[in-house]
């Protein structure tokens, strides 16, 4: 399962970086830039949620050992 989590983080990170390059920084709210900003926020959220999931699994393992 750990490999799956890290693979998903890598995919989300690549999507995040790709979308950051697609943003027109002079006008980030119009056209395709708005879609890129939304997708970058979504992939950043996915990365954060996966990191929280990994940390919660580690905490659960430590609590079950005791």
C-alpha positions as a Markdown table, in Angstrom:
| # | Residue | x | y | z |
|---|---|---|---|---|
| 1 | Unk | 0.0 | 0.0 | 0.0 |
| 2 | Unk | 2.9 | 2.4 | 0.7 |
| 3 | Unk | 4.0 | 2.1 | -2.9 |
| 4 | Unk | 0.5 | 3.1 | -4.1 |
| 5 | Unk | 0.4 | 6.1 | -1.8 |
| 6 | Unk | 3.8 | 7.4 | -2.9 |
| 7 | Unk | 2.9 | 6.7 | -6.6 |
| 8 | Unk | -0.2 | 8.8 | -6.2 |
| 9 | Unk | 1.8 | 11.6 | -4.5 |
| 10 | Unk | 4.2 | 11.6 | -7.4 |
| 11 | Unk | 1.4 | 11.7 | -10.0 |
| 12 | Unk | -0.4 | 14.6 | -8.1 |
| 13 | Unk | 2.9 | 16.4 | -7.8 |
| 14 | Unk | 3.6 | 16.1 | -11.5 |
| 15 | Unk | 0.0 | 17.4 | -12.3 |
| 16 | Unk | 0.6 | 20.3 | -9.8 |
| 17 | Unk | 3.9 | 21.3 | -11.5 |
| 18 | Unk | 2.4 | 21.0 | -15.0 |
| 19 | Unk | -0.5 | 23.2 | -14.1 |
| 20 | Unk | 1.7 | 25.8 | -12.6 |
| 21 | Unk | 3.5 | 26.1 | -15.9 |
| 22 | Unk | 0.1 | 26.5 | -17.7 |
| 23 | Unk | -1.0 | 29.6 | -15.6 |
| 24 | Unk | -0.7 | 33.0 | -17.2 |
| 25 | Unk | 0.6 | 34.9 | -14.2 |
| 26 | Unk | -0.4 | 38.3 | -15.6 |
| 27 | Unk | -4.1 | 37.3 | -15.6 |
| 28 | Unk | -4.5 | 34.0 | -13.7 |
| 29 | Unk | -8.3 | 34.2 | -13.4 |
| 30 | Unk | -9.3 | 34.2 | -17.1 |
| 31 | Unk | -9.6 | 31.4 | -19.6 |
| 32 | Unk | -7.4 | 28.3 | -19.4 |
| 33 | Unk | -5.4 | 29.9 | -16.6 |
| 34 | Unk | -8.4 | 29.6 | -14.3 |
| 35 | Unk | -8.7 | 25.9 | -15.1 |
| 36 | Unk | -5.0 | 25.5 | -14.4 |
| 37 | Unk | -5.2 | 27.3 | -11.1 |
| 38 | Unk | -8.2 | 25.1 | -10.0 |
| 39 | Unk | -6.4 | 21.9 | -11.0 |
| 40 | Unk | -3.2 | 23.0 | -9.2 |
| 41 | Unk | -5.2 | 23.6 | -6.1 |
| 42 | Unk | -7.0 | 20.3 | -6.4 |
| 43 | Unk | -3.7 | 18.4 | -6.9 |
| 44 | Unk | -2.2 | 20.2 | -4.0 |
| 45 | Unk | -5.1 | 19.2 | -1.8 |
| 46 | Unk | -4.7 | 15.6 | -3.0 |
| 47 | Unk | -1.0 | 15.7 | -2.0 |
| 48 | Unk | -1.9 | 17.1 | 1.4 |
| 49 | Unk | -4.6 | 14.4 | 2.0 |
| 50 | Unk | -2.3 | 11.6 | 1.0 |
| 51 | Unk | 0.4 | 12.9 | 3.4 |
| 52 | Unk | -2.2 | 13.0 | 6.2 |
| 53 | Unk | -3.3 | 9.4 | 5.3 |
| 54 | Unk | 0.3 | 8.2 | 5.5 |
| 55 | Unk | 0.9 | 9.9 | 8.9 |
| 56 | Unk | -2.4 | 8.6 | 10.3 |
| 57 | Unk | -1.4 | 5.0 | 9.2 |
| 58 | Unk | 2.0 | 5.5 | 11.0 |
| 59 | Unk | 0.3 | 6.7 | 14.2 |
| 60 | Unk | -2.2 | 3.8 | 14.1 |
| 61 | Unk | 0.7 | 1.3 | 13.8 |
| 62 | Unk | 2.5 | 2.9 | 16.8 |
| 63 | Unk | -0.7 | 2.7 | 18.9 |
| 64 | Unk | -1.4 | -0.9 | 18.0 |
| 65 | Unk | 2.2 | -1.9 | 19.1 |
| 66 | Unk | 1.6 | -0.7 | 22.6 |
